[in-house]
Amino acid sequence: MSDHVASLMTKTFYSLLKLSDLKTAPAKKTIKIAETGYDEGKTKAPPEREKDDEKARRTHPPGLHYNIQIHLPASKDVEVYNAIFKSLREHLLEE
């Protein structure tokens, strides 16, 4: 099944590639920002904040973050919830 999906994605890419114009540079887009009273050029973070941000970028490389949502069933049986969380612990915290 995944080979089929990959094949379709490849065909889509090549079809779009045929339609594209790779010889001209892309047009520069102008984005108009609504007046908010905030001037990005004039307002800067305090110097200590900029140092903290730079330090964080050096010490913590980019990584993946997961948001997991659990929709629990309506049940008064505590064992149902215990089984769900036990299964999550076993499968998500494997070492």
Summary of the structure (lengths in Angstrom):
residues: 95
radius of gyration: 24.9
end to end distance: 29.7
largest distance: 65.3
contacts: 105
relative contact order: 0.04
helix: 48%
strand: 0%
